[in-house]
Amino acid sequence: MKQIRKLLILLLFILLLSACNQNEEHPYDQSIEGIDDFPYEFKLPTHMPYEVERVKLFHYDQRTEELPKKIDDLKPLDFSLEVSLRGTSKEELVLTHIEPKKEFGNKIGSNEQQLELSNGTEAKYFYNGSSQILTWNDSGFSYDIIVYLPEQDQELYSVEDLIKIANSFAPYYKFE
């Protein structure tokens, strides 16, 4: 009986140790060409409503000569970063827009909804006939999920789909 107990404890210890040693990789853990100069860890979604074929730096604009070392010291217009997550068809394209934390303000559009993400974070949804935007603040950044619509006045994803994407955001690590 004591040997079985020792064996179970050893097995439990090995399972815990292996769980702690698992390298949590982002599912889109490829290098993003052109992102080398961005000095902060940021988040990207781990779930998309389609299979992601390519993750690409869509736009990066650093508007100040040197960015502060601490995220808390960022000013609202210091930078703008957009990463695209593309699937196989032209409709399968979602942009993740990242900039220093800001107030939600008013985006141009209708169907504005105030929402809450699964972790309790306040978010807003905007729809203007040509795009869908879900926006929220997290860890010193403002995140926007932007979907440009291929057909005017036809939402491509439900608000629930966009919330599911937002709830899946996890740290994206640069691989040097």
VMD Tcl script that builds the backbone (N, CA, C; Angstrom):
set m [mol new atoms 528]
animate dup $m
set s [atomselect $m all]
$s set {name element resname resid chain x y z} {
  {N N MET 1 A 0.815 -1.190 0.000}
  {CA C MET 1 A 0.000 0.000 0.000}
  {C C MET 1 A 0.862 1.258 0.000}
  {N N LYS 2 A 1.936 1.251 0.803}
  {CA C LYS 2 A 2.822 2.413 0.854}
  {C C LYS 2 A 3.515 2.625 -0.483}
  {N N GLN 3 A 3.851 1.529 -1.169}
  {CA C GLN 3 A 4.522 1.666 -2.463}
  {C C GLN 3 A 3.582 2.285 -3.503}
  {N N ILE 4 A 2.322 1.898 -3.447}
  {CA C ILE 4 A 1.347 2.472 -4.390}
  {C C ILE 4 A 1.173 3.955 -4.110}
  {N N ARG 5 A 1.104 4.317 -2.838}
  {CA C ARG 5 A 0.968 5.729 -2.464}
  {C C ARG 5 A 2.182 6.521 -2.951}
  {N N LYS 6 A 3.390 5.990 -2.728}
  {CA C LYS 6 A 4.615 6.663 -3.188}
  {C C LYS 6 A 4.616 6.796 -4.707}
  {N N LEU 7 A 4.186 5.733 -5.379}
  {CA C LEU 7 A 4.137 5.749 -6.838}
  {C C LEU 7 A 3.148 6.807 -7.335}
  {N N LEU 8 A 1.981 6.908 -6.699}
  {CA C LEU 8 A 0.995 7.919 -7.077}
  {C C LEU 8 A 1.513 9.331 -6.833}
  {N N ILE 9 A 2.187 9.538 -5.710}
  {CA C ILE 9 A 2.765 10.854 -5.415}
  {C C ILE 9 A 3.834 11.199 -6.440}
  {N N LEU 10 A 4.685 10.229 -6.771}
  {CA C LEU 10 A 5.724 10.457 -7.780}
  {C C LEU 10 A 5.105 10.778 -9.137}
  {N N LEU 11 A 4.068 10.046 -9.502}
  {CA C LEU 11 A 3.386 10.284 -10.767}
  {C C LEU 11 A 2.748 11.679 -10.795}
  {N N LEU 12 A 2.096 12.063 -9.706}
  {CA C LEU 12 A 1.510 13.395 -9.601}
  {C C LEU 12 A 2.578 14.485 -9.716}
  {N N PHE 13 A 3.709 14.294 -9.060}
  {CA C PHE 13 A 4.811 15.245 -9.124}
  {C C PHE 13 A 5.331 15.378 -10.559}
  {N N ILE 14 A 5.484 14.266 -11.253}
  {CA C ILE 14 A 5.967 14.288 -12.639}
  {C C ILE 14 A 4.961 15.017 -13.533}
  {N N LEU 15 A 3.677 14.765 -13.333}
  {CA C LEU 15 A 2.656 15.454 -14.127}
  {C C LEU 15 A 2.676 16.958 -13.883}
  {N N LEU 16 A 2.782 17.360 -12.632}
  {CA C LEU 16 A 2.851 18.791 -12.312}
  {C C LEU 16 A 4.098 19.425 -12.903}
  {N N LEU 17 A 5.220 18.748 -12.798}
  {CA C LEU 17 A 6.473 19.267 -13.337}
  {C C LEU 17 A 6.399 19.416 -14.851}
  {N N SER 18 A 5.838 18.442 -15.525}
  {CA C SER 18 A 5.746 18.533 -16.988}
  {C C SER 18 A 4.770 19.623 -17.400}
  {N N ALA 19 A 3.697 19.838 -16.634}
  {CA C ALA 19 A 2.752 20.919 -16.945}
  {C C ALA 19 A 3.414 22.272 -16.791}
  {N N CYS 20 A 4.265 22.425 -15.786}
  {CA C CYS 20 A 4.953 23.706 -15.566}
  {C C CYS 20 A 5.999 23.967 -16.640}
  {N N ASN 21 A 6.566 22.931 -17.207}
  {CA C ASN 21 A 7.624 23.082 -18.194}
  {C C ASN 21 A 7.108 23.229 -19.615}
  {N N GLN 22 A 5.804 23.097 -19.815}
  {CA C GLN 22 A 5.278 23.239 -21.159}
  {C C GLN 22 A 5.497 24.665 -21.636}
  {N N ASN 23 A 6.013 24.790 -22.824}
  {CA C ASN 23 A 6.239 26.106 -23.406}
  {C C ASN 23 A 4.938 26.565 -24.053}
  {N N GLU 24 A 4.299 27.548 -23.465}
  {CA C GLU 24 A 3.060 28.052 -24.015}
  {C C GLU 24 A 3.380 28.938 -25.209}
  {N N GLU 25 A 3.195 28.377 -26.377}
  {CA C GLU 25 A 3.461 29.132 -27.593}
  {C C GLU 25 A 2.155 29.681 -28.142}
  {N N HIS 26 A 2.240 30.856 -28.671}
  {CA C HIS 26 A 1.097 31.445 -29.344}
  {C C HIS 26 A 0.863 30.637 -30.613}
  {N N PRO 27 A -0.389 30.371 -30.985}
  {CA C PRO 27 A -0.617 29.557 -32.183}
  {C C PRO 27 A -0.090 30.187 -33.467}
  {N N TYR 28 A 0.120 31.496 -33.459}
  {CA C TYR 28 A 0.663 32.166 -34.640}
  {C C TYR 28 A 2.067 32.644 -34.299}
  {N N ASP 29 A 2.906 31.716 -33.831}
  {CA C ASP 29 A 4.216 32.076 -33.288}
  {C C ASP 29 A 5.287 32.238 -34.362}
  {N N GLN 30 A 4.906 32.736 -35.474}
  {CA C GLN 30 A 5.873 33.022 -36.518}
  {C C GLN 30 A 6.418 34.437 -36.341}
  {N N SER 31 A 7.580 34.668 -36.849}
  {CA C SER 31 A 8.124 36.026 -36.789}
  {C C SER 31 A 7.293 36.933 -37.683}
  {N N ILE 32 A 7.052 38.123 -37.200}
  {CA C ILE 32 A 6.342 39.113 -38.002}
  {C C ILE 32 A 7.397 40.043 -38.579}
  {N N GLU 33 A 7.580 39.967 -39.870}
  {CA C GLU 33 A 8.592 40.790 -40.529}
  {C C GLU 33 A 8.302 42.266 -40.312}
  {N N GLY 34 A 9.311 43.030 -39.886}
  {CA C GLY 34 A 9.178 44.462 -39.689}
  {C C GLY 34 A 8.801 44.863 -38.283}
  {N N ILE 35 A 8.580 43.909 -37.394}
  {CA C ILE 35 A 8.147 44.224 -36.033}
  {C C ILE 35 A 9.326 44.337 -35.074}
  {N N ASP 36 A 10.529 44.118 -35.554}
  {CA C ASP 36 A 11.727 44.083 -34.704}
  {C C ASP 36 A 11.917 45.347 -33.876}
  {N N ASP 37 A 11.506 46.493 -34.381}
  {CA C ASP 37 A 11.717 47.750 -33.677}
  {C C ASP 37 A 10.678 48.020 -32.593}
  {N N PHE 38 A 9.600 47.248 -32.557}
  {CA C PHE 38 A 8.559 47.496 -31.566}
  {C C PHE 38 A 9.034 46.972 -30.214}
  {N N PRO 39 A 9.148 47.847 -29.187}
  {CA C PRO 39 A 9.831 47.473 -27.948}
  {C C PRO 39 A 8.967 46.843 -26.854}
  {N N TYR 40 A 7.688 46.570 -27.126}
  {CA C TYR 40 A 6.808 46.084 -26.074}
  {C C TYR 40 A 6.199 44.735 -26.440}
  {N N GLU 41 A 5.923 43.954 -25.395}
  {CA C GLU 41 A 5.164 42.734 -25.598}
  {C C GLU 41 A 3.713 43.148 -25.823}
  {N N PHE 42 A 3.057 42.549 -26.772}
  {CA C PHE 42 A 1.669 42.863 -27.057}
  {C C PHE 42 A 0.895 41.564 -27.215}
  {N N LYS 43 A -0.407 41.682 -27.379}
  {CA C LYS 43 A -1.258 40.504 -27.484}
  {C C LYS 43 A -1.868 40.398 -28.877}
  {N N LEU 44 A -2.081 39.156 -29.290}
  {CA C LEU 44 A -2.804 38.850 -30.521}
  {C C LEU 44 A -3.813 37.753 -30.195}
  {N N PRO 45 A -4.854 37.626 -31.014}
  {CA C PRO 45 A -5.840 36.587 -30.731}
  {C C PRO 45 A -5.276 35.185 -30.958}
  {N N THR 46 A -5.789 34.238 -30.195}
  {CA C THR 46 A -5.416 32.831 -30.382}
  {C C THR 46 A -6.550 32.071 -31.064}
  {N N HIS 47 A -7.692 32.725 -31.200}
  {CA C HIS 47 A -8.846 32.113 -31.874}
  {C C HIS 47 A -9.320 33.047 -32.983}
  {N N MET 48 A -9.537 32.475 -34.148}
  {CA C MET 48 A -10.134 33.215 -35.252}
  {C C MET 48 A -11.244 32.352 -35.840}
  {N N PRO 49 A -12.247 32.958 -36.474}
  {CA C PRO 49 A -13.341 32.167 -37.056}
  {C C PRO 49 A -12.951 31.518 -38.389}
  {N N TYR 50 A -11.692 31.500 -38.696}
  {CA C TYR 50 A -11.158 30.866 -39.894}
  {C C TYR 50 A -9.733 30.417 -39.589}
  {N N GLU 51 A -9.177 29.590 -40.458}
  {CA C GLU 51 A -7.802 29.144 -40.280}
  {C C GLU 51 A -6.852 30.227 -40.786}
  {N N VAL 52 A -5.962 30.668 -39.916}
  {CA C VAL 52 A -5.030 31.739 -40.253}
  {C C VAL 52 A -3.895 31.178 -41.104}
  {N N GLU 53 A -3.710 31.777 -42.270}
  {CA C GLU 53 A -2.638 31.386 -43.179}
  {C C GLU 53 A -1.387 32.239 -42.985}
  {N N ARG 54 A -1.600 33.526 -42.624}
  {CA C ARG 54 A -0.459 34.439 -42.530}
  {C C ARG 54 A -0.732 35.549 -41.528}
  {N N VAL 55 A 0.263 35.821 -40.706}
  {CA C VAL 55 A 0.235 36.947 -39.779}
  {C C VAL 55 A 1.273 37.935 -40.284}
  {N N LYS 56 A 0.863 39.190 -40.476}
  {CA C LYS 56 A 1.754 40.155 -41.127}
  {C C LYS 56 A 1.620 41.528 -40.478}
  {N N LEU 57 A 2.738 42.229 -40.396}
  {CA C LEU 57 A 2.711 43.624 -39.980}
  {C C LEU 57 A 2.039 44.400 -41.104}
  {N N PHE 58 A 0.900 44.982 -40.808}
  {CA C PHE 58 A 0.149 45.730 -41.804}
  {C C PHE 58 A 0.601 47.182 -41.825}
  {N N HIS 59 A 0.835 47.734 -40.612}
  {CA C HIS 59 A 1.237 49.133 -40.510}
  {C C HIS 59 A 1.863 49.373 -39.138}
  {N N TYR 60 A 2.975 50.101 -39.112}
  {CA C TYR 60 A 3.579 50.517 -37.848}
  {C C TYR 60 A 4.056 51.949 -38.011}
  {N N ASP 61 A 3.556 52.831 -37.153}
  {CA C ASP 61 A 3.914 54.239 -37.213}
  {C C ASP 61 A 4.340 54.688 -35.821}
  {N N GLN 62 A 5.631 54.903 -35.654}
  {CA C GLN 62 A 6.150 55.448 -34.396}
  {C C GLN 62 A 6.223 56.951 -34.576}
  {N N ARG 63 A 5.446 57.681 -33.783}
  {CA C ARG 63 A 5.301 59.121 -33.979}
  {C C ARG 63 A 6.192 59.959 -33.077}
  {N N THR 64 A 7.011 59.312 -32.288}
  {CA C THR 64 A 7.934 60.015 -31.421}
  {C C THR 64 A 9.324 59.439 -31.671}
  {N N GLU 65 A 10.343 60.253 -31.447}
  {CA C GLU 65 A 11.696 59.810 -31.758}
  {C C GLU 65 A 12.089 58.560 -30.987}
  {N N GLU 66 A 11.772 58.543 -29.695}
  {CA C GLU 66 A 12.109 57.388 -28.871}
  {C C GLU 66 A 10.931 57.066 -27.960}
  {N N LEU 67 A 10.530 55.801 -27.941}
  {CA C LEU 67 A 9.436 55.381 -27.075}
  {C C LEU 67 A 9.945 55.168 -25.656}
  {N N PRO 68 A 9.135 55.490 -24.645}
  {CA C PRO 68 A 9.571 55.283 -23.264}
  {C C PRO 68 A 9.746 53.794 -22.954}
  {N N LYS 69 A 10.571 53.507 -21.963}
  {CA C LYS 69 A 10.819 52.120 -21.590}
  {C C LYS 69 A 9.591 51.481 -20.937}
  {N N LYS 70 A 8.834 52.280 -20.160}
  {CA C LYS 70 A 7.661 51.766 -19.469}
  {C C LYS 70 A 6.395 52.062 -20.268}
  {N N ILE 71 A 5.526 51.072 -20.347}
  {CA C ILE 71 A 4.253 51.240 -21.045}
  {C C ILE 71 A 3.422 52.338 -20.388}
  {N N ASP 72 A 3.499 52.430 -19.055}
  {CA C ASP 72 A 2.718 53.441 -18.329}
  {C C ASP 72 A 3.101 54.872 -18.705}
  {N N ASP 73 A 4.280 55.065 -19.289}
  {CA C ASP 73 A 4.744 56.403 -19.667}
  {C C ASP 73 A 4.362 56.784 -21.104}
  {N N LEU 74 A 3.680 55.890 -21.811}
  {CA C LEU 74 A 3.277 56.183 -23.184}
  {C C LEU 74 A 2.229 57.285 -23.219}
  {N N LYS 75 A 2.289 58.062 -24.278}
  {CA C LYS 75 A 1.286 59.091 -24.534}
  {C C LYS 75 A 0.372 58.586 -25.653}
  {N N PRO 76 A -0.863 59.072 -25.713}
  {CA C PRO 76 A -1.840 58.534 -26.661}
  {C C PRO 76 A -1.404 58.460 -28.122}
  {N N LEU 77 A -0.594 59.364 -28.597}
  {CA C LEU 77 A -0.239 59.353 -30.020}
  {C C LEU 77 A 1.200 58.882 -30.291}
  {N N ASP 78 A 1.829 58.179 -29.345}
  {CA C ASP 78 A 3.227 57.769 -29.526}
  {C C ASP 78 A 3.433 56.777 -30.667}
  {N N PHE 79 A 2.489 55.868 -30.864}
  {CA C PHE 79 A 2.638 54.887 -31.938}
  {C C PHE 79 A 1.281 54.334 -32.339}
  {N N SER 80 A 1.274 53.678 -33.473}
  {CA C SER 80 A 0.111 52.949 -33.973}
  {C C SER 80 A 0.650 51.694 -34.645}
  {N N LEU 81 A 0.113 50.542 -34.278}
  {CA C LEU 81 A 0.580 49.256 -34.798}
  {C C LEU 81 A -0.622 48.463 -35.278}
  {N N GLU 82 A -0.547 47.922 -36.493}
  {CA C GLU 82 A -1.612 47.074 -37.010}
  {C C GLU 82 A -1.018 45.785 -37.539}
  {N N VAL 83 A -1.591 44.681 -37.067}
  {CA C VAL 83 A -1.173 43.352 -37.499}
  {C C VAL 83 A -2.371 42.698 -38.167}
  {N N SER 84 A -2.147 42.121 -39.350}
  {CA C SER 84 A -3.242 41.454 -40.056}
  {C C SER 84 A -3.144 39.952 -39.854}
  {N N LEU 85 A -4.299 39.332 -39.722}
  {CA C LEU 85 A -4.407 37.882 -39.634}
  {C C LEU 85 A -5.273 37.451 -40.808}
  {N N ARG 86 A -4.631 36.842 -41.794}
  {CA C ARG 86 A -5.301 36.541 -43.062}
  {C C ARG 86 A -5.532 35.039 -43.196}
  {N N GLY 87 A -6.709 34.725 -43.732}
  {CA C GLY 87 A -7.048 33.347 -44.063}
  {C C GLY 87 A -6.807 33.104 -45.535}
  {N N THR 88 A -7.499 32.131 -46.099}
  {CA C THR 88 A -7.284 31.781 -47.500}
  {C C THR 88 A -8.096 32.637 -48.473}
  {N N SER 89 A -9.256 33.125 -48.050}
  {CA C SER 89 A -10.061 33.952 -48.960}
  {C C SER 89 A -9.885 35.430 -48.626}
  {N N LYS 90 A -10.262 36.295 -49.558}
  {CA C LYS 90 A -10.079 37.730 -49.329}
  {C C LYS 90 A -10.979 38.257 -48.220}
  {N N GLU 91 A -12.089 37.580 -47.933}
  {CA C GLU 91 A -12.955 37.997 -46.832}
  {C C GLU 91 A -12.354 37.660 -45.474}
  {N N GLU 92 A -11.444 36.702 -45.439}
  {CA C GLU 92 A -10.845 36.254 -44.181}
  {C C GLU 92 A -9.638 37.126 -43.840}
  {N N LEU 93 A -9.950 38.310 -43.344}
  {CA C LEU 93 A -8.921 39.261 -42.958}
  {C C LEU 93 A -9.425 40.062 -41.759}
  {N N VAL 94 A -8.694 39.979 -40.669}
  {CA C VAL 94 A -9.004 40.756 -39.475}
  {C C VAL 94 A -7.747 41.509 -39.099}
  {N N LEU 95 A -7.892 42.808 -38.832}
  {CA C LEU 95 A -6.771 43.626 -38.382}
  {C C LEU 95 A -6.854 43.794 -36.879}
  {N N THR 96 A -5.699 43.713 -36.234}
  {CA C THR 96 A -5.582 44.044 -34.814}
  {C C THR 96 A -4.829 45.354 -34.742}
  {N N HIS 97 A -5.501 46.395 -34.283}
  {CA C HIS 97 A -4.913 47.727 -34.160}
  {C C HIS 97 A -4.532 47.931 -32.692}
  {N N ILE 98 A -3.285 48.327 -32.451}
  {CA C ILE 98 A -2.777 48.507 -31.091}
  {C C ILE 98 A -2.160 49.897 -30.992}
  {N N GLU 99 A -2.502 50.612 -29.926}
  {CA C GLU 99 A -1.891 51.907 -29.646}
  {C C GLU 99 A -1.920 52.128 -28.139}
  {N N PRO 100 A -1.252 53.172 -27.650}
  {CA C PRO 100 A -1.290 53.421 -26.205}
  {C C PRO 100 A -2.728 53.556 -25.712}
  {N N LYS 101 A -2.936 53.169 -24.475}
  {CA C LYS 101 A -4.270 53.202 -23.860}
  {C C LYS 101 A -4.913 54.561 -24.063}
  {N N LYS 102 A -6.207 54.543 -24.425}
  {CA C LYS 102 A -6.935 55.783 -24.678}
  {C C LYS 102 A -8.371 55.628 -24.203}
  {N N GLU 103 A -9.045 56.742 -24.146}
  {CA C GLU 103 A -10.479 56.721 -23.870}
  {C C GLU 103 A -11.175 56.205 -25.120}
  {N N PHE 104 A -12.320 55.597 -24.947}
  {CA C PHE 104 A -13.037 55.041 -26.094}
  {C C PHE 104 A -13.434 56.104 -27.098}
  {N N GLY 105 A -13.886 57.246 -26.607}
  {CA C GLY 105 A -14.294 58.309 -27.522}
  {C C GLY 105 A -15.433 57.847 -28.405}
  {N N ASN 106 A -15.674 58.584 -29.441}
  {CA C ASN 106 A -16.742 58.239 -30.380}
  {C C ASN 106 A -16.131 57.812 -31.698}
  {N N LYS 107 A -16.445 56.631 -32.107}
  {CA C LYS 107 A -16.059 56.178 -33.434}
  {C C LYS 107 A -17.245 56.477 -34.336}
  {N N ILE 108 A -16.978 56.703 -35.587}
  {CA C ILE 108 A -18.060 56.998 -36.516}
  {C C ILE 108 A -18.773 55.695 -36.826}
  {N N GLY 109 A -20.050 55.652 -36.542}
  {CA C GLY 109 A -20.798 54.450 -36.848}
  {C C GLY 109 A -22.115 54.382 -36.111}
  {N N SER 110 A -22.833 53.354 -36.422}
  {CA C SER 110 A -24.101 53.117 -35.762}
  {C C SER 110 A -24.000 51.785 -35.040}
  {N N ASN 111 A -25.077 51.357 -34.482}
  {CA C ASN 111 A -25.130 50.079 -33.799}
  {C C ASN 111 A -24.046 49.985 -32.727}
  {N N GLU 112 A -23.786 51.090 -32.046}
  {CA C GLU 112 A -22.786 51.094 -30.975}
  {C C GLU 112 A -23.341 50.322 -29.790}
  {N N GLN 113 A -22.521 49.420 -29.262}
  {CA C GLN 113 A -22.926 48.626 -28.105}
  {C C GLN 113 A -21.813 48.629 -27.080}
  {N N GLN 114 A -22.181 48.795 -25.822}
  {CA C GLN 114 A -21.218 48.656 -24.737}
  {C C GLN 114 A -21.284 47.211 -24.273}
  {N N LEU 115 A -20.112 46.566 -24.161}
  {CA C LEU 115 A -20.044 45.145 -23.862}
  {C C LEU 115 A -19.054 44.881 -22.740}
  {N N GLU 116 A -18.996 43.634 -22.325}
  {CA C GLU 116 A -18.019 43.231 -21.324}
  {C C GLU 116 A -17.366 41.939 -21.796}
  {N N LEU 117 A -16.024 41.906 -21.750}
  {CA C LEU 117 A -15.294 40.697 -22.104}
  {C C LEU 117 A -15.352 39.717 -20.938}
  {N N SER 118 A -14.907 38.484 -21.162}
  {CA C SER 118 A -15.026 37.434 -20.141}
  {C C SER 118 A -14.261 37.751 -18.856}
  {N N ASN 119 A -13.206 38.575 -18.942}
  {CA C ASN 119 A -12.438 38.926 -17.743}
  {C C ASN 119 A -12.974 40.189 -17.054}
  {N N GLY 120 A -14.124 40.689 -17.514}
  {CA C GLY 120 A -14.737 41.860 -16.903}
  {C C GLY 120 A -14.334 43.176 -17.539}
  {N N THR 121 A -13.460 43.153 -18.528}
  {CA C THR 121 A -13.003 44.370 -19.207}
  {C C THR 121 A -14.137 44.970 -20.035}
  {N N GLU 122 A -14.304 46.281 -19.923}
  {CA C GLU 122 A -15.306 46.996 -20.709}
  {C C GLU 122 A -14.829 47.104 -22.155}
  {N N ALA 123 A -15.743 46.867 -23.087}
  {CA C ALA 123 A -15.435 46.965 -24.514}
  {C C ALA 123 A -16.595 47.667 -25.209}
  {N N LYS 124 A -16.320 48.182 -26.408}
  {CA C LYS 124 A -17.362 48.799 -27.221}
  {C C LYS 124 A -17.306 48.223 -28.628}
  {N N TYR 125 A -18.476 48.077 -29.202}
  {CA C TYR 125 A -18.614 47.592 -30.574}
  {C C TYR 125 A -19.196 48.715 -31.422}
  {N N PHE 126 A -18.628 48.896 -32.610}
  {CA C PHE 126 A -19.097 49.898 -33.560}
  {C C PHE 126 A -19.272 49.246 -34.928}
  {N N TYR 127 A -20.297 49.656 -35.632}
  {CA C TYR 127 A -20.551 49.194 -36.998}
  {C C TYR 127 A -20.964 50.408 -37.819}
  {N N ASN 128 A -20.314 50.599 -38.984}
  {CA C ASN 128 A -20.641 51.789 -39.779}
  {C C ASN 128 A -21.025 51.487 -41.223}
  {N N GLY 129 A -21.331 50.237 -41.519}
  {CA C GLY 129 A -21.721 49.885 -42.883}
  {C C GLY 129 A -20.568 49.395 -43.729}
  {N N SER 130 A -19.338 49.853 -43.433}
  {CA C SER 130 A -18.180 49.379 -44.192}
  {C C SER 130 A -17.155 48.668 -43.308}
  {N N SER 131 A -17.340 48.760 -41.972}
  {CA C SER 131 A -16.420 48.047 -41.068}
  {C C SER 131 A -17.100 47.740 -39.741}
  {N N GLN 132 A -16.558 46.736 -39.079}
  {CA C GLN 132 A -16.960 46.382 -37.730}
  {C C GLN 132 A -15.736 46.573 -36.842}
  {N N ILE 133 A -15.925 47.178 -35.665}
  {CA C ILE 133 A -14.806 47.428 -34.755}
  {C C ILE 133 A -15.220 47.054 -33.341}
  {N N LEU 134 A -14.380 46.274 -32.687}
  {CA C LEU 134 A -14.530 46.001 -31.263}
  {C C LEU 134 A -13.297 46.569 -30.589}
  {N N THR 135 A -13.469 47.412 -29.577}
  {CA C THR 135 A -12.342 48.106 -28.951}
  {C C THR 135 A -12.386 47.949 -27.431}
  {N N TRP 136 A -11.191 47.858 -26.811}
  {CA C TRP 136 A -11.064 47.770 -25.362}
  {C C TRP 136 A -9.637 48.134 -24.962}
  {N N ASN 137 A -9.427 48.379 -23.668}
  {CA C ASN 137 A -8.098 48.680 -23.124}
  {C C ASN 137 A -7.621 47.505 -22.274}
  {N N ASP 138 A -6.313 47.199 -22.405}
  {CA C ASP 138 A -5.737 46.099 -21.640}
  {C C ASP 138 A -4.230 46.298 -21.519}
  {N N SER 139 A -3.719 46.192 -20.317}
  {CA C SER 139 A -2.270 46.219 -20.047}
  {C C SER 139 A -1.569 47.428 -20.657}
  {N N GLY 140 A -2.194 48.595 -20.565}
  {CA C GLY 140 A -1.569 49.823 -21.043}
  {C C GLY 140 A -1.780 50.114 -22.518}
  {N N PHE 141 A -2.459 49.209 -23.224}
  {CA C PHE 141 A -2.713 49.404 -24.649}
  {C C PHE 141 A -4.202 49.479 -24.917}
  {N N SER 142 A -4.526 50.094 -26.030}
  {CA C SER 142 A -5.874 50.074 -26.571}
  {C C SER 142 A -5.846 49.101 -27.745}
  {N N TYR 143 A -6.755 48.152 -27.738}
  {CA C TYR 143 A -6.836 47.152 -28.807}
  {C C TYR 143 A -8.120 47.359 -29.590}
  {N N ASP 144 A -8.030 47.258 -30.909}
  {CA C ASP 144 A -9.197 47.274 -31.789}
  {C C ASP 144 A -9.123 46.038 -32.672}
  {N N ILE 145 A -10.226 45.335 -32.774}
  {CA C ILE 145 A -10.384 44.311 -33.807}
  {C C ILE 145 A -11.155 45.007 -34.915}
  {N N ILE 146 A -10.583 45.036 -36.117}
  {CA C ILE 146 A -11.203 45.747 -37.234}
  {C C ILE 146 A -11.467 44.760 -38.366}
  {N N VAL 147 A -12.700 44.748 -38.838}
  {CA C VAL 147 A -13.089 43.914 -39.978}
  {C C VAL 147 A -13.642 44.848 -41.045}
  {N N TYR 148 A -12.953 44.931 -42.188}
  {CA C TYR 148 A -13.469 45.710 -43.316}
  {C C TYR 148 A -14.399 44.811 -44.114}
  {N N LEU 149 A -15.578 45.301 -44.392}
  {CA C LEU 149 A -16.615 44.478 -44.993}
  {C C LEU 149 A -16.536 44.485 -46.513}
  {N N PRO 150 A -16.558 43.296 -47.123}
  {CA C PRO 150 A -16.491 43.234 -48.590}
  {C C PRO 150 A -17.763 43.761 -49.251}
  {N N GLU 151 A -18.896 43.659 -48.545}
  {CA C GLU 151 A -20.158 44.177 -49.073}
  {C C GLU 151 A -20.712 45.206 -48.105}
  {N N GLN 152 A -21.075 46.361 -48.634}
  {CA C GLN 152 A -21.617 47.451 -47.814}
  {C C GLN 152 A -22.860 46.985 -47.066}
  {N N ASP 153 A -22.968 47.400 -45.825}
  {CA C ASP 153 A -24.143 47.147 -44.984}
  {C C ASP 153 A -24.431 45.668 -44.731}
  {N N GLN 154 A -23.393 44.852 -44.688}
  {CA C GLN 154 A -23.577 43.441 -44.356}
  {C C GLN 154 A -22.466 43.011 -43.395}
  {N N GLU 155 A -22.812 42.908 -42.112}
  {CA C GLU 155 A -21.831 42.518 -41.105}
  {C C GLU 155 A -21.312 41.115 -41.413}
  {N N LEU 156 A -19.995 40.963 -41.378}
  {CA C LEU 156 A -19.366 39.689 -41.712}
  {C C LEU 156 A -19.382 38.737 -40.521}
  {N N TYR 157 A -19.185 39.283 -39.317}
  {CA C TYR 157 A -19.146 38.460 -38.106}
  {C C TYR 157 A -20.153 38.998 -37.102}
  {N N SER 158 A -20.677 38.103 -36.296}
  {CA C SER 158 A -21.585 38.531 -35.235}
  {C C SER 158 A -20.769 39.195 -34.122}
  {N N VAL 159 A -21.443 39.971 -33.303}
  {CA C VAL 159 A -20.779 40.592 -32.157}
  {C C VAL 159 A -20.197 39.497 -31.259}
  {N N GLU 160 A -20.913 38.403 -31.117}
  {CA C GLU 160 A -20.435 37.275 -30.299}
  {C C GLU 160 A -19.139 36.700 -30.858}
  {N N ASP 161 A -19.019 36.616 -32.201}
  {CA C ASP 161 A -17.779 36.134 -32.821}
  {C C ASP 161 A -16.612 37.057 -32.469}
  {N N LEU 162 A -16.843 38.367 -32.546}
  {CA C LEU 162 A -15.783 39.331 -32.250}
  {C C LEU 162 A -15.393 39.283 -30.770}
  {N N ILE 163 A -16.371 39.095 -29.895}
  {CA C ILE 163 A -16.071 38.961 -28.465}
  {C C ILE 163 A -15.249 37.702 -28.221}
  {N N LYS 164 A -15.577 36.635 -28.908}
  {CA C LYS 164 A -14.810 35.389 -28.770}
  {C C LYS 164 A -13.352 35.603 -29.194}
  {N N ILE 165 A -13.151 36.355 -30.265}
  {CA C ILE 165 A -11.788 36.688 -30.707}
  {C C ILE 165 A -11.090 37.510 -29.620}
  {N N ALA 166 A -11.770 38.553 -29.125}
  {CA C ALA 166 A -11.177 39.430 -28.097}
  {C C ALA 166 A -10.841 38.656 -26.826}
  {N N ASN 167 A -11.712 37.740 -26.425}
  {CA C ASN 167 A -11.461 36.945 -25.221}
  {C C ASN 167 A -10.262 36.020 -25.372}
  {N N SER 168 A -9.852 35.763 -26.604}
  {CA C SER 168 A -8.733 34.839 -26.839}
  {C C SER 168 A -7.369 35.515 -26.893}
  {N N PHE 169 A -7.318 36.851 -26.762}
  {CA C PHE 169 A -6.038 37.554 -26.873}
  {C C PHE 169 A -5.068 37.059 -25.804}
  {N N ALA 170 A -3.850 36.759 -26.234}
  {CA C ALA 170 A -2.796 36.277 -25.336}
  {C C ALA 170 A -1.485 36.915 -25.759}
  {N N PRO 171 A -0.497 36.988 -24.847}
  {CA C PRO 171 A 0.787 37.596 -25.210}
  {C C PRO 171 A 1.404 36.934 -26.443}
  {N N TYR 172 A 1.891 37.773 -27.326}
  {CA C TYR 172 A 2.577 37.321 -28.534}
  {C C TYR 172 A 4.059 37.599 -28.327}
  {N N TYR 173 A 4.865 36.604 -28.440}
  {CA C TYR 173 A 6.302 36.766 -28.175}
  {C C TYR 173 A 7.066 36.879 -29.479}
  {N N LYS 174 A 7.971 37.827 -29.522}
  {CA C LYS 174 A 8.839 37.971 -30.691}
  {C C LYS 174 A 9.940 36.929 -30.584}
  {N N PHE 175 A 10.256 36.315 -31.676}
  {CA C PHE 175 A 11.335 35.316 -31.687}
  {C C PHE 175 A 12.512 35.917 -32.410}
  {N N GLU 176 A 13.587 36.089 -31.690}
  {CA C GLU 176 A 14.780 36.749 -32.238}
  {C C GLU 176 A 15.751 35.717 -32.751}
}
mol reanalyze $m
mol bondsrecalc $m
mol representation Tube
mol addrep $m
